[in-house]
Amino acid sequence: MKRYSVGIDLGTSNTVLAYAEAGSQEVRVFEIEQLVSPGEVAARPLLPSVRYHAARGELAAGDLQLPWSGSRVAARPAAQARGASAAGVSMAGVSANRNADQQADPHASERAVPAAGSGSDAGSGAGSDTGLRAAPADGDSDTLPVVIGRLARVLGAQVPGRLVTSAKSWLSHASVDRVAPILPWGAADDVLKVSPVEASASYLAHVRAAWNQRFPDAPLEHQDVVLTVPASFDEGARALTVEAARMAGLPALRLLEEPQAAFYDWLFHHRERLAEELAHTRLVLICDVGGGTTDLTLIQVRMENGEPQLTRIGVGNHLMLGGDNMDLALAHLVETRLPGGGEHGRLSAASLSQLVERCRAAKEQLLGAEAPESASITLLGAGAKLVGGARTAQVTRDEVERVIVDGFFPVVASHERPGRPRGAIVEFGLPYATDAAVTRHIAAFLSRFDAQSHKALGPDGGEVETGRPADGAGTGGARAASDARVAADAAAVAPLAAGKRGGAPLTDAPPAPLAPLAVPDTLLLNGGVFRAEALTQRLADTLSTWRGEPLNVLYNDNPDVAVARGAVAYSLARAGGAPKIGGGSPRSYFLVLDESADAKRDANDPPPTQRGICLLPRGTEEGHEILIAERTFALRLGHPVRFHLVSSSADTAYAPGELADLPSGDFVRLPPIATIVPPRGAGSARERAVRIATSLTEVGTLEVHCIDRDDPAGRWLLEFQLRRESAQVNLTGDAAPARHPRLDEAIEQIDRAFGSRSQNVDKKDVKRLRSQLEHLLGPRESWNSGLLRELFGALWERAKRRRRSADHERLWLNLAGYCVRPGFGYPLDEWRVEQLWSLFDDGIQYIQESQVWSEWWTLWRRAAGGLDEHAQLRVLDAMAYLQTAAQSRHKLPFDVAKTGIADMVRLSASLERIPVERKIELGESVLARLQKPSENHQSWWAVGRIGARRPFYGSAHTVVPPDVASRWLDAILALDWKKVDPAAFAAVQIARMTGDRSRDLPDALREAVIRRLEAVNAPRAWVAMVGETVELDNADEGRVFGESLPAGLKLIAG
């Protein structure tokens, strides 16, 4: 029997552990030992979820001693860590967590060590290893110290650019590679980098080491552990959280949603009088505002036999809006007040991060009990000017309340909704919610679950008169007028709170509906921000106004530790010690159907709404597997098979196996799931009939299996693919393309050119193939993604016969590249590019033909988005070898000029996954080539692509530094843009505004680009891209890629 029930809140700001001994009803908070100053260790209830990556020699070995470490804690240099997380994370690791004997990551010792104080002896009391080892310290001058916890936060507020924060938020940011070493975001090259997964693992490893130090006879990995996650985390973020726990030596645990944990804590503390406390409650809104997210949940309360029955009926979508945003809003305010600040004295990304830490401390001080009237915020200098370069500004308690209360909790009408911006606010690389008004997000959330909420509240709903606007005017005209005035005042602060310096409020409010909004009768607030009475009162007053009568507000006595304590209470409830919240899965899950082969419509018709099959309805309980028995699927053998899932938390009821329309606005796309089913043997069938079974595991993650229809013992797990996709794409416009009515004729033409040798093919027929295909299928610019991939399949099946002649080889390379471009974005593109990559070592047959060389390099440029870093480096090195060898005494057996230098330059610029240092070398090389009058002006396009602030498909952490990009931009500004046509758009790519200070160029330089663009009458869209954060239109996407994208393929901002 496990001795302790343990709850861990792996928070954005703090990590907390609570526990209860078996058979006991006393829940305690574990005091976590940590460094609080150099050389001083103290136990604290909160472990700040931050890492400080110190410089070599900055901290003495004796300053980093922890009770469980035999030597100072250190991590390997960033150069060794850069490829640390190359292995993909999949649901395989999550599934294996049910095996309590599973070992920690065997490769973890090869990674940058993510844990301070989680050395190889960290788990010695348990006889096991965390898998997160500290590098040797004594005499090892190549190690860099890492500090976790309180001291890390103190050091990070003093020295910019070395603090890892908000790792939890990064776990849910699918537009970056979450297992790549990217944190601290925007840090200098000499600062150690770790992945969001490794950072999260390091906090858990520290907690585990501290626990095992205190309870050596009851190691943490052998206890009943519940780890909390935001309710809005999708399957990818949940799987990465479980992977982080596994890396930290915690292979067996359960996941619990944080709002539920907060409610469990309240239930546990009122368990003796629970029926009386909830006697007048029918629907509870839980609003949990943490450091990184705002989590919303609805719990229905019904009385049966005098006891409350609790059912979760609603969960909010992911909302990256929390304490971090509030700290950032204050930092923007203070930045303008610092000496030398203002609009033209913007801080660097590292200094802003330091200022945010200072503002966080000031916020907590000014919104706490017995708060002073004002606080001083000091931003230290750097290097030798650490003290002498310090700058100080004052902020008052009233200002903080105005920024946070009015900016984040403005009084709004119940019909108001968040605006529909073109992209999120990006700070420190994270896509924060653009509309900072939590109250508007709550209104939108309640409207999504209006039907179920009305049912839960009973026939009289919220007791608002039908036919009146649902803004709760029943509390009196004076109150409404007062609220309107406050809302008007708050509008001026909202842009600042959202991280902007100006602009109109982002509301897009429709006219007030006549039907009343069902507003819960009870509110539970959780999160440290609600220590401020003004925030609690504002939200309660707003909801009361909507409802037309006061709400019952429930309080947790200590919001900082409530989630961890609630996780323990959840364990006790599972054992029958308290009421358990029912409701099962918070979402319905659907398999997206590919109906292209069955579509009976003209190719020019608008695409129908995408459809899907419900695999797991909302409300399905944990551990209950649902088999879709009435639907059979054909599973190809020996090939990777990918399925796309979407989820919906809306209260629409679906049945297992039900076909449903999937409008894009109501469904969230999940990471793809995939498997490979080997064939039974030689000569066996190429397909196998399977059914799909889905369950919500006891761990709290989704699990999908394919089951052999004829042999139920044959089961294959479909694993979530959690490494970052090449780019996010929106295929809704091409989701169900009709099979072209003349596709078979087109394939016949391909077969005539590349089929068996028995066919007598005229050379002219080979050269005419492309025009013949266009005659059958229409202009190739109109070919959609589905048609292109069908044609690629036909070409690939005949790839062995591409070398019959130079014309054959040239044409095959041209068509194959065109049909697979841009290498990602369509189901199974990853597999297609993997197959194509197998040809790279073969090279080309007709090496003396310049056109064949040109098509060879163009093929890889078109497929580059599907190549990983290793493959892209192989391509780059191959091109560098050809050019270097041609200049040496060992001449190649062909003229390097015929290899298509211009195409090689365009290809090299398209390799977005190569390391930053190689990109810089590449850019400098292209600029050197451009000094020659003979160089093609199109190479300026390459400079713009290499120095782009927003990659076309790569991760944002691979962009070249702003100082390098600025130098390249100076070279472009020196050109005559009327004579050098690509120069203007190259400048746009390098100067493009992202909102991320670690990538953006100085304001003065961007303004110079805007002036030049206006002088040459450049498109207004280009000017906007430099001046604000906007998305590309279709034409500009083609300019970035180098040619048009397939019809129906639309990139989403990353």
N, C-alpha and C positions, 0 to 999 in steps of 0.2 A: 504493500500500500504506500502511496506517495504521502510524504509527511506534510507537505505544504501545498496550499493553493496560492499561486502567484499571478499577479496582474502587472503587466508592463505597458506603460503609456510611452511609446516611442514618438514623442512630440516634435513638432518643428522647432520649438524653442527649448523645451526641456524634456528629459527622460526621467520617468518616475517609476518606482517599483513598490507595490504593496503586497501584503501576504497575510495569510491566516493559517494557523496550524490545524491539521486534521482534527475534526471533532470540536473545534472552537468556533465561536461566533464573533471573535474579536479580530477586526481587520486592522493591521498596522502598516505604517509607511516605513519602508526600509531606508535608513540613513546611508547614503552612498559616499564612501570615502573617495576623496578627490583632492587634487592640488588646488589650494585657494590662494596661495602666493608662492613664490619660489622657495622650495624647501619645506613648505608647510602643508601638511595633509590634515583635512578635517572632514567629518561626515556631515552631509547635507541631504535634506529630503529631495532636492531637485539637482539633477545633473544637467547642466546646460548642454544642449545638443549641438555643440560646436567643437571644431578642431582648430588648433593654432599650429601652423607649420613654420617653425622657427628657422632662422638663418643659422648657418654653421657658426658655432662659437657664441651665439647669442645667449644661450643658457648653459650654466655649468651642470656637470653630471650630477652633483649632489642636490641640485635644485629640483630634480625630476624623479626622486625616489618615491615609490609607492609601496605600501606594505607587502604586496604580492610580487613585486618585481625585484630580481636580484641585481639588476643593472638599470641604468637610466633607459628610458623608453626612446627608441629611435626608429626611424623609417628609412627605407632605402631611397637613394636619390631619385629625382623625377625621371632622369634618363632611363633608369632601370624599370621604373614603374609605368612608362608610357604605354607599353603593350600589355600591361598586366591583365586587363579584362577583355582580352580578345575573344575568349570563349563566350558563346551565346548563352543566355540564361533562358531556360524553357520550363514548362510545367513539369518536366521530368523530375526536377529537383523538388518541386512542391509535392508531387505524388509520393516521392520517396520519403517525405517527412513523416508519413504514418509509421515508418519503421524506426522505432526508438533507438535502435542500435546503429543507425547509419552514422558513418564517420564524417567529421568536418571536411571541408573542401581540401582534397589532397594537394591541390595546386596553390593553396593560399600562401604557402611559404615562399612561393616565387613572386608574389605580388608585393606592391608597396604595402608596408604594414599599416593597416588602418587603425589599430587600437593603441591608445596610450595606456600602458599598464596591462596589456593583454598578451604578454610574452608567452613563450612556450611553457612556462611554469604556471601560467595563470589558472589552469584547471588542475593543478597538481593534487589538490585535496580530493578531487574526484577521480584521480587516476586517468584523466583524459586531457586532450589538448584542444584549445579553442580553434586551432587552425590558423590563427592570426598571430604570427610570431614577430617579436621585436628583433631588429638586426643587432648584432653584437656591438657593444659600446666601447669597451676598453681598447684604446689604441686604434680605433677605426675612424679615421678622419673623413671617410666618405659618407657617413650617415648624417641624416638630418633629423633633429628631434621633433616629436609631435606631442602636443599637450591637448588633453580633452577635459572639458568641464569648466568650472568656475575660473580657474587661472587662464584658460584659453580665451574666455570672453574678455577678461581684463586686458590681456596682451593684445587681443584683436582690436580693442578700442584705442590702443596706443599706437600700434604699428599698422599701417594700411596694407591691404593686398595679401595677407597671409592667413585670413580666417575663413574656414569653411562653415557656411551657415545654410539653413533651409534645405538640407539634404533630402528631407522628406518631400518637399515640394518638387524637387528634381525627379523623384521617383515617378511622379505622375506626368512628367513633361515628355511626351512621346516624340517630340520633334528633335530631340538630341539623343545621342547614344548614351543611355543611362548606365551602361557598364564600362564606359570609357573613362579614363582619368581626366576629368574636366574641371574639377574643383580644387582650390578656389577659382571661381569664374573670373577670367580676365587677368589672372595673376601673371607676374613676370616669369620668364623662362626658368629662372633659378629657384623657383618655388615648387616644392613637391606637389604633385597633383594626384588626386584619388577620384574614383567614381562615386556617384551618389549611393550605389549599393554598398561599396566598401566603407564609405563614411557612416552609413546607417549601421552596418555591421560592427564598426568600431565602438559605437556607443553601447550597443548590446553586449559586446565583448567586455567592455569596461564594467558594466553592471554585473555581468556573470562572474568576472574575476573578484569584484568586491564581495558579492554574495558568497562565493566559494571560500573566500578568505575567512568570512565570519562563520559560515556553516559548512565546515569541511566534511562533515558526516552526511550532509544532505545537499549534494551539488545541485545547482539550479537546473541543469539539463535533465535531472531525474525527477523533477517536480511537475505538478500539474500547472503548466504555464499557459496563460491567455495573453495574447499580444493584441493591442488595439490598433485599428486603422480607421481613417475617415470613411464614413458611410458612402461617400462619393467616389472612392477609389475604384477604378475599373479592374478587370481581371489581370491586366498587365502589371499595374502598380501593386496589387495584392501579391502576385507571384514574386515580384522583385523583393517585397518586404519579407516574405517567407524565405527567399534565397539569402537575404541579409542575415536573418536569424540562423539559418543553417551554417553560414560562414562563421558566425560567432559561436558556434558550438551548441546551438539550441535546435536540434533537428525535429523535435516533437512538440507541437504547440497547437493552439486554436487561435483563430482570429475572431475578434469581436469589434463591431462598429462603435466608434467613440460616442455618438449621441446615446446609444443604448447603454453603454457603460456609465455615462453620467446619470442616466435615469435609474439604473440599477443601484448606484450609490445612494441616491435619494430614497429609493424603495427600501434599501437595507436599513438606513438610519431611521425610518419611520415604520419599520415592520411590526412593531407592537400595536400601533393604532392605524394601520394602513387603510382598512375599510372606512374608518371615520375620516381620515385625511382625504380620501378620494371619493367620498360619498357624493359630491356634487360635480365631479369631473367626468366628462364623457370623451373629451379629445384633448390630448396634450401636444403642444408644439415644443419640440426641443430645438433650441438655437444654440449651437456650440461654435463659438468663434475662437479658433485656435490661432497659433502663430502664423500658419500658412493658408488655412482654408476656413470657410464658413460651411458648416454641416447642418442640414435641416432634416428633421424626422418628425413624423406624426405617429402618435400612439393612441389607439382607441382603448377606452376603459369601459368595460361592462361588468355589472355586478351579477354574479350567479351564486345563489345560496349564501348571500351576504359576503362573498369574497370577490375582490376585483380580478377580472380576467383581462389580460393585457395583450394587444395585438398591434404590431406595427403595420400601418397601412400606406405609408408614404416615405420615400427617401429622395432627397434632392440630388440634382446633378452636380458634377464637380465644379466647384467655385473657388478659384485661387484668390481668395480675398480674406485677409485676416490681420493679425497684429503686425506682420511684416509690412503690409501696405500702410498701416497707420504710422509706423515708424518712418517709412519712406516719405509720407506726406509731410510729417514734421521736419524731416531732413530738408526737403525742398523749401520749406518756409525759412528754416534757419540759414540755409545756404545763401539766401539773398541778403541776410543780415551780417554775415561774416565780413570783417574788414577785407576789402579787395574782392568782395563777392559781387553779386548782381548778375545780370543776364550775360555779361561778357567775362565773368570770372567763374565759369562753371568748373566744379571740382572734377578731378579724374574719377574713374570708376572705383579705384582703390580708396581714395579719400572720401568719396561719398559713402562707401561701405563703412568706413570708420565713423563717419558722422551719424549714420543710421544707428550704429551701436550706442553712440552717445545719446541720441534722441530716445532710443528705447529706454535707457535708464532714467532719463528725465521724465518720460511719459509715466513710467511706473511710480516715480516719486510724486509727480503732480496730480495723479489721479488716485493715489492711495489715501489711506486714512491719515488725518491730521496733516494734510498736504500743505506745503508752504505756498506763498503767493506767486513765487517765480523760481526759476532755476537757471543756472549758468551752464552753457554747453560750450566746451572747449575742444577745438580740433587741433591736435598737436601737429607740429611740422614733421619733416622727414630728415633722416640722416643726422648731419651735424646740427641742423636747425630744429631738432626735436622739441626743445623748449622755447628757444628764441623765435621759432617760426610759428608758435601757437597763436590761434585766433579764437576769440570768445564772443558769444552772442547770448542775449537773454531771451527767455521765453516765459510767458506768464501762464498761470493755471487756467485763466479764462481763455487764452488763445488755444491752449491744448484742447480744452473742452469744445471750443468752437470748431476746430479742425476735425476732431474725431466725432463729436456728437452730431454736429450739423453736416459734416462732410460724408460720414459713413452711415449715420442713422437719421437722415433728414425726415421730416414729417411729409408724407406723400399720401395721396388718395389711394384707395385699395385697387383702383383700376389701372394705376400706373405700372408700367413694365420697364425693365432695363432696356436701354437703347440697343440698336443693332449695329454695332460698329463694324468697320471693315477688317479690323485686326485688334489683337489684344495689346495692352500697354506692356512693353518689354523693359524690364529693369534687371540688371545683373543676369541677363539671359533668360529670365523667367517670364512667361506670358501671363501677367496678372489680369484680372477682370478689368475691363475698360470702365464699366459703370461701377463706381465704388459704393453706391447706395445699397446697403444691406436691406433696408426696408423695401426697396423696389424688388429685390430678388426674392424676398419673403412673399410679397404679393404675387409674383409670378409662380412661385412654388405652390402656394395655397390654391391658385386657380387651376393648376394641373391636377390637383386631387379634390377638386370641388365636389364631385358627385359622391365620392366615398365619405368626405367630411360631412356633407349634409346628412348622409345616412347615419353616420356615427353620432352626430349631434341631435338627431331626432327630427320630427316633423316641423318644429318651429325654428330649426336652423340656428342662425345667430341672432334671431329676434330683431332683425332689421326689416322694416316695412317693405314688402314687395312693391316695385314700381318707383322706389326712390333710388337715387344714385347710391352705390354701395360704398360711400366714403364715411359712413357712420355719422351723419349730421345729427343723429338723435341725441347727442350729448350737449347740444345747445349751440346757437349761432355765435356767441362770444368765443366759445372754445374753438369753433371752426375758423373764425377769423384770426384768432391768435395763431393757430397752427399754420394758416396760410402765410402769415407774416414770417413765421420761423422758416417755413419751406422756402420762401423767397430769399431770406438771408442765407440759407444753406446752399442755395444754387450757386452762389459766388464762390463757395469753398469746394464744391464737388469736383471741379477740374483739378484743383490742387491735390485733393485727396486721391484722385485717380492717377496721380503722378504727372499731371500736365500743368503747364503754366498759364493756361488761359483757354478760352473757347466757350461755346455755349454748353449748357447742360445736355447730357447725353440721353435724355428721355425721349421716348417715341410713343407717347401715351395716346391710346385711342379714346374716343368719347366714352364717358362713364356708362357702364352697362346698367340696365334696369334691374337685372337679377342680382340679389345680394350675394356677396362672397361668403362662403362658409368659413368663419373664423373660429379657431379653437377657443375653448373656454378656459384653458389653463396653459401657462407658459413656464417652461423650465429653461433657465439661462445657464450656460456653462462657458468657462473660459476666463482667463485672467483679466480681460478687458472689462468684464462686468463687475469687477471690484469697484469701479467708478459708479457711484449712485446715479449720476446724471445719465449714463448710458442705459442703465436698467430702467430708469423712469421714462426715458424717451421712448424706448421700444415698447414698454408696457402701455404707455399712453397712446402710441400710434395704433397698436392692435386694438385697444379698447375703443378708440374712435371708430375703427372699421367695424367693430362688432356692435357698437351701440350701447355697451355696458362694460363695466370693469372686468378685467380678467383676474383669475386666481394665479398668482405668481409663486412658483416653488423655488426655493433657494437651496443650493448646496453650500455647506459651511466653509468649504475650502476648495474652490474651483481648480486650483493648481494640481491637486492630487485626486480629485474626484473621479477622473477617468480610470486611473490605476486601481483605486479602491473599488470602483464599480466592476472592474474586470474580475476581481476576487469575489465580489458579491454574485456575479454571474456564475462562477464555478459553484458557489454554495447553492444557488438556485437550481442548477442542473442536478445537484445531489438531493434536491427536495427541501432545501433549507429556506427557500423564499419563493415568491411568485416569479414565474419565468415569462419573459416577453415572447409571444408567438408571432407568427407572420411569415416564417420561412424566407425564401429568397425575396430580396427587395426588388428584383427586376425580372422581367420576362426576357428570354433569350431566343433568337431566331437564326436559322440557317438561311443565308441569302441564296436565292435560286439563280442559276444561270439558265435562262430560258431562251437563249439566242437560237438554239437549234430548232426550237418548236415555234418560234414567233412567226405568225402568219400575217405579216404586214409589209407594206412597201418600205424600201430602204430609206425613202425620203420622209416617211411619216415621223412625227415626234415620238420619242421613246415613251413607252408606258411607265407607270409607276413600278418601281422595283417591288418584287414580292419575296416573301420568305415563309418558312415553315417554323412554327413555334416548337422549339425543342424542350423548353422548360418554362412553364407558366410562373408568373409572379405568385409568391405564396407557397411554393413547393418547399417542404421541410427538409432539413439537412439529412443526408444519408439515404434519401428516397430516390431511387433511380427510375427514370421515366424512359421507357422503350417506345419508340415510334414504330410500332409493329405493322401498321397499315401502309407504310411507305418504304419502298426498297430503292436502294441507290447502287449504281454500278461503280465499283472501285477498281481503278486501273492498277495492275500489279507491276512491281518493279520500277515504278516512277513515283516521285514525290507528288502527293495529292494535297492541295490546299483548299480549305473551306473558309468562307468569310462569315463571321457572326456579327449580329448587332444586338443591342439590348435596349430595353425601354423600361423606365420606372413609372410610367403613366398607369393610372388605375383601370385601364381597359382590361376586361377579362378575356383571356385566350385559353383555348383547350390545347392539349398536346397534339401535335400533328396538324393544327389548323393553319390554313393558308391565310396570309395577311398581307395587305399592302404596307409598304415601308416608306412613308414619306420621310425625306431626309431630316426635316426639322425635329421629328419626334423620336428618332432613334440614334443611338450612339454606336459608331463602328468600333469593334474590338480588334485587338491584334489577331492576325490570321492564325488558324490552327492547321497543322499538317501532320502527315505520317507517310511512311513508305511500307507497303505490304509486299513482301517478297513473293515471287511465283512459287507454286507448289513444286515444280520440277520442269525439266525440259519437255516441251510439247504441251504443257498445260495451258489452260485458258488464260487469256490476257486480262480478263476482268473477273471480278468476284462480286456476287450480289450480297450486299450488306444492309443492315439496319443500323440506326443511330440510337445510342442510349446516352442520356445526360443526367448528371446528378450534381447536387451541391454538397461537397464533401464536408465532413465534420471539421476539417481545418478551416472551412469557410471559403473555399475556392471552387470554381466551376471545373467539372471534369467531363469530357466528351469521349466516347468510345465508338468505334465501328465494330459491329458484331456480325460474323458470318451468318448469313441467313440459313445455310444448310448445315452448319456446324457451330452451334452457339459457343463452343469452347474457344473458338477463334475470336479473340478480342484484340483490338489495337487502339492504344491511347492516342488521341489527337493532341499534340503538344502545342501550346501557345508559343508563337515566335515573337520573342520579346526584344531582340536587338532592334535598333531603330530601323524603320523602313527607309529605303533610299530617299523617299520624300513622301509627304502625305499627299494623296491625290483624291480628287473627287470624281468618281466615275458615274455619278447619278445621271449625267447626260448621256452616258453610253452604257448604262447598266444592263440593258436587255436589247442589244442591237439585233436587228433581224439578220438572219443568214442571207447573204446576198444571193439573189435568184440565179446568178450566172457564175457562182463560185466554182462549181464543178467544171465548167468549161474553162475557167482560168487555170485550175489545177491540171487539166489536160494539156494546156499550152506549156505549163512548167514541165510536165512530164515529157513532152516532145523534146524539150531542150536538154533536160537533165535526167531523162529516163534511161532504160537499158540500152546497151550499145547496139542492140539489134535494130533500133530505129535509125532510119536514114534521115539525118537532120541536115538541112541546108544551112550553111553559115549565115545566110541572110535571115533565116528564121530565128536564129539565136539573137542576132542584133536587133530584130524586130520584136522580141518578146515583151519588152517593157511597153512599147506602143500597143501591142496586142492586148496586154492586160488592161491598159487604160481604156481601150475600145470596149472591152467587156464590162469593166467595173466602174468606169467613169474616171475623171482626173484623179491622179493618185493623192493629191492633197485632200480629197474628200473621203479617202478610205478611213474608216473608223478603226478603233483599237481591236475590236473583235475580228474584223476582216483581215487586218494586218497580221494578227497572230495566227490566223488560219493559214495565210499564205506562207508565213515563216515556217509553220509545221510542214507544209508541202516541200519547201526548199530544204529544210533540214533532213528530211527523209531521203533526199537525193544529193546530199552534200558530198558523198564519195565520188560523184561524177562531175564535180565542179571544175576539174583540171583537164578536161578534154582538149581545151584550147585556151589561148589567152582571152578570147572573147567570152568563153564559158566562165572562166575564173573571174574576170572583171565584172560580168553581169551578176553572177551569183553573189559576190561580195556586196555589190551595190544593193541588190534587192533584199538580201538577208539583213543588212544593216538598217535599211529603211523600214523593214517590217518589224524589227524588234525595238526600234527607238522608242523612248529614251532609255530602255533597259530596265524599267520598273513601271509600276502603276497598274498592271493588269494581272489577274490571277495566273500563277505559275511562271511569271517573268523571271523570278530568281532561278528556277530550274532551266529555263530556256538559255539564260546567259551562262549558266554553269556548263551546259552542253556546248555552247558556242566557244567558251574559253578553252575547251579541249583542243581546238584548232590552232591556238596561238603558237605552240611550239613547232607546229608543222610549217608555219610561214606560208609563203606563196611559191608557186611553181615557176612562174614566168617573171624572173627577177629583173630581166632587162626591159620590161614593159612599164613605162612610167604610169600609164593609166591603171594598171593592176596595183602598183604600189599606192597610188592615190586612193583607190577604193579600199585597200587593206587598212590604211590608217583611218579612213572615214568610217569603216565598219566599227572599229573600236571606239571612235569618238561617239558614235550613235549608241553604242552599248555600254559606255563608261559608267552610267548611273547604276548599273547592276553589278559592277565589279567591286570587290572588297579592296581594302588598302593594299594587301599583299599583291593582288593581281595588278592594281594600278601602278605600283612601284615596278613591277616586272615590265609593264608597257613602257614606262618612263625610261627605265634603264636600257631597254632595247633601242629606243630612239637615240639616247645619248651615246650608246656604243657605236651605232652606225655613223653618227656625225664625227665622233672622235677618231674612229678607225679610218675614216675617209681622209682625215688630215694627217695621218701618221705615215710612216714609210711603208707600212704593210697595207697596200691598196686592196680594197675589196674588189671582187670579181664583177662589179657593176658600178655605174656612175651614181654617186649618192644624190646628185641633183635630180636623178630620175625617181628617187624614192618619195618625192612629194614633200619638200621641206615645208611649204605653206600648210599642207594638211597635217604634218607632224606638229607644227606649232599650235594649230587649232585643237588637235587631240590633247596635247600636253596641258593646255589651259582648261580642258574639260575634266581633268583628273582631280576631283575635289577632295578625295579621301587621303591624299598623300600628306605626310607630316608638314607642318608649317615651315620648318626650315628648308625643306625641299621646294616648297612653293616660292619662298623668297629667292632661292637660287634660280629657280625657273624664271621668275619675273625679271630678275636682274639680267639674265641671259637674253631674254626677248628684247628688253630695252637696249642692250648692247647691240643686238642685231639691227634694231631700228635706227641706229646711228648711221648705218650704211644707206646711201641713196637708193640702192637696188632693192632694199627690203620691201616686201609687199605691205601696203598700208593696212591691210586687214589684220596684221599682227597687233595693231593697237586694240582691236577687239579682244585679243588674247590677254593683253595686259589688264584690261578692264575685268575680264572673267576671273583671272588669277587673283586680282586684288579686291574682288567684290565683297561688299559688307554682308550681303545675304546670299549664301550659297544657293545654287539651283537645286541641288539634292543632298549635299553633304551636311554634316553637323556643324552648327555655328561655332563650335570650339576650334575648328580648323581654319578659320579666316586668318589672313596675315595681320600683324599688329597695325594699329592706326598710324604709328610713326613711319612705318615702311610704306603703307598705302598712301600717306600724305606726300611722301617723296615722289612716288610714281605719278601721283595726281599733278604735282608741280610740272612734271615733264609733259603731261597731256595739256595742261593749261598754256604751255609755251608754244603749242602748235597753232597753226591757222586752221580753225575748224571747218572753214568753208572749202579748203583744199584737201583736208584729211577727213574724209567722210565718217569713219568709225570713231573719231575722237570724242564726239559729243556723248555718245551712248557709253563709251568706255568710262568717261568722267562720271556719268550718272551711276554706273555700277559701283565705282569706288567711293563715291560721295553719298551714296544712298543712305537715307535716315532709317535707323532701326529702333531707336529708343534705348539701346543698350550702350552705355557709356564706354564699355570695354571694347566696343567695335566702332562706334561712331567717330567721325573725324571732327576736328575743331569747328565751331560755328563759323568762324571767319572764313575758313576754307570752303565750307559748303555754300556760304553766301557768295563767294567768288564764282563758284560753279554756276549758281543760279543766275548771276548777272551775265555770264557768258552764254548760258542757254537762252536767256531772253534776247540777247543780242543777235543770235543766229536764228531766232524764231523757231526754236525747238518745240516739240509737242508739249502742251501744258501738263500732260501726264508725267513727262520727264522732270519738269520743274517741281511738281508735287512730290515725286519720289525722293528728291533731295531735301525738300523743306519739311516733310512730314512723313509719318509711317503710313504708307499706302501699299496696296497690292498691285502686282503687274497685270496688265490686260493681256489678251491672247497674243497680240502682235509683239509686245515686248517680251513675253515668255519665249517666243520664237527667236527674238534677237539674242537673248541670253543663251539659249540652247545652241544657236547657230543655224537653225532652220525651223520650220513650223513643227509643232507637236501634232500627234494624231488627233483627228477630229474626236471631240467628246472627252479628251483628257485635259483636266483642269487642275493645276497645282494649287494646293492650299498653303497658306503662310506657315512657315516652320520657325 
